[in-house]
Amino acid sequence: MTIRAFASPVLFTSAMLLPACSPPEQTAESLADGPQDGFWSALASHCGNAYRGTLVSDDAADADFAEADMVMHVRECSEDRIAVPFHVAIDGQWDRSRTWVFTRTDAGLRLKHDHRHEDGSSDAVTMYGGDTVDAGTAAAQNFPVDAESIAMFEREGLGASVTNVWTVEVEPAISGDGSFVYQLQRTIEGGAPEDRFFRVEFDLSTAAETPSAPWGHE
């Protein structure tokens, strides 16, 4: 089964990654500089770890994901880039095409989706996402779709995706539990032809076995 990234029904992928790193030391002070600094530090505190997840939304478009094994891996961390491959197994076959790529910008934070094929080549729909438009919180950041992504969606016939808003939530490693959440939402009120809601939650209390490299980065 071929699974596309989260643009139309479902679409994601893999970024240029560096070897796993050791989590930076986390303190209450290091998480309190500002909401986006706190969010970045919380995510980076999991660097090198992988966690299992579960689909918690119930859109019919995601029926195949309801029973799928899911693992996210905080595989690469630097001062201005964090790459998180998202691995999904449906019918026992692992799809390693997706990586969430977080970067710092002069204006805030950015989330992009790097989507690859099994041979490592980029999908026609890749590196889409958005930038934060407000400070958010240390626990959650919203990423409305950006102009570059809108142009690509329109070019590729994915008009419903031009109102996408991605939300990511994370608790720092020092909490010892909590969750990492990836969410995609678009609404009729926001201009979408129909509502769309996809949400996966990962349990941060127990690290999973490190998954294989995402496609294109073996």
N, C-alpha and C positions, 0 to 999 in steps of 0.2 A: 504494500500500500504506500502511495506517495503522499506525504503530508506537507503542505505548504506552510509558510510562516503566518504570523497573525496579522494579516492584512485583510483578507476576505474572510472565509470561515476561520482558517488557522494558518499561521505563518511565522517562522523564526529562523535562527541560525548561528554560525560559528565565526569568531573573529580571529585576527592574528594574535596569537597568544604566546606568552612567555612562560617559562617553567613556574610551577607553583612556588609561592613564597611563604615565609613564616608570618603569622599574624602579628601586626604591630602591637606593642604594649598598649593596653587600654586602661584609662582611669576615668573617674567621674569628671575630672577637669578637662580631659581631652575630648570629651563628648559634649561639652557645654559651651564651646566657642560661639556657636550659632546653629540654627536648625539644619542647614545644609552641611555644615562641618560635622555636626553630630550624626547625620544620616550617613555621610561618607565614612566616618570613623567606625560606625556600627557595622556597615557592610564590609569594610576592610578587616575588621576584627575576626572575620570568618575565613580569611584568605587561606587557601590550602585545604579547606574542609568541603565535604560534599554532604548533602542532606536529601532525604526522601520526601516526596510530596504527594499530594492528593488533590484531584479536582473537586472543588466544593460548589461550583456553579452547576446549573442544570439546563443550559441551552441545548436544544436538540442537535444543533450543529456539532456539538462536542461529544456525542454519544460514544465514540471510539475511545475517548480519553477517560471515561468514567471508571474503567477497570484497568487502565494502563499503569505500568510502573513508571515513576518519574523521579529523576535525580537532578538537582542543580549542584554545580561545582564552582566555588569561588576560586577560579584557576589562576588568575593573574591580577596582581595588585601593584600599583605604583602611586605616586603622589597625585597624578591626574588621570589615571585610567584604571578601571576595574572590569575584567571580563569574566562573565559567568555563563558557561555552557549549560544548556538545558537539554537533557537526554530523556527521550520518551520511548518506551517499549510497548508496541501494540502487537498482539498475537505472537509474542516472543521475539520480535524483531526490533532491535534498537535503532532508532532514528537519532543520529548525532549531528543534525544539520544546523542546530540553532545555538546562537550565543547572544546574550544580552550584554551590550557594551556601554558602560557608564563612563562619562568623561566630565571633567570640570571645564567650564567656559568662563569668560570674563563676566557673564551675566548670571551664571548659576550652574545648574547641572544639566546634562544631556543624556538621554537614553537612545541607543540605536540597536537595531536588530540585524546582525550579520547572518545571512542565510546561505548555506552551501549545499551543493549536491555531494553524493557519496564520493565522487572522484575529486572533490576538493574545489571544483569550480564554483563561482558565485551564481546564485539564482538570479533570474531577471528582476525579481523584487527583493532587494537587499539593502541594508543600511538605512532603513526607514525608522522613524521614531519622532522624538520631539524634545523640546527644552522646557525647563521649569519656567513659570511665569510669576511665581511668588516664592516666598521663603519656605513654604511648607512647614514641616515639623521634623524633628530629629528621627521620628519613627516612620514617617510617610512622606513621599514626594509624588506629585502629579506631573505627567509629561504630555501635554496636548500635542497633537500632530503638527509638524512644522511644514513650511511652504515647500521645501524640497521633496518631502515625502508625499505631499498632496499632488504635486506635479507627476511624480512617479506612479502613484496609484491611478491617477486619471489616464496616464499613458498606457498603463497595463490593464485598463478596464475594471479597476477595483474601486469604483466610485463610492461605494458604501463606506470605505475606510477613511475618507477625507475628513471625518469628524472624530476619529479615534482619540481617546484619552487613555494613556497607560498610567497605572498607579503601582508603585512598589513600596512595600512596607518591610521593615527589618528591625529586629531587636539585637543589641550588641552581645558579643560572646560573654561578657562579664555577667549578664543576666542569668546564664546557665540554662535558659529554656526559651520560650517564646517561639515566634515563627517568622519566616520570610514569605512574603506574599507577592505574587505577580498577578496583575489584573489588567484586563482590557475591557473598556466600556465605550459604547456609543449609544446615543439616545435619539428618539424621534424629536424631542424638544431641542436637542443640539443640532438638528438638521439631517440626521441619518434617516434613510427610508424605513428602517425598523430598528428596534432596540437590539443591542448585542451585549452580552455580558459573559466574560470568561475569567475565572479566578482559580488560581492554584495556590495552595498553602503548603509550606515545607516546615517540618518539625525540626527546630534548631537544638533540641535537647540531646539528640544522639547523632553523632557523625556517621555517615554511611561509608562504604568502601569507595575508594577513589575510582571513578569511571574511566573508561578508555578515552583517549584524546578525541576531541570533536573532529568531524571530517575536514580534511585539508590541513590538519595540524598533528598528524601522527608522528 
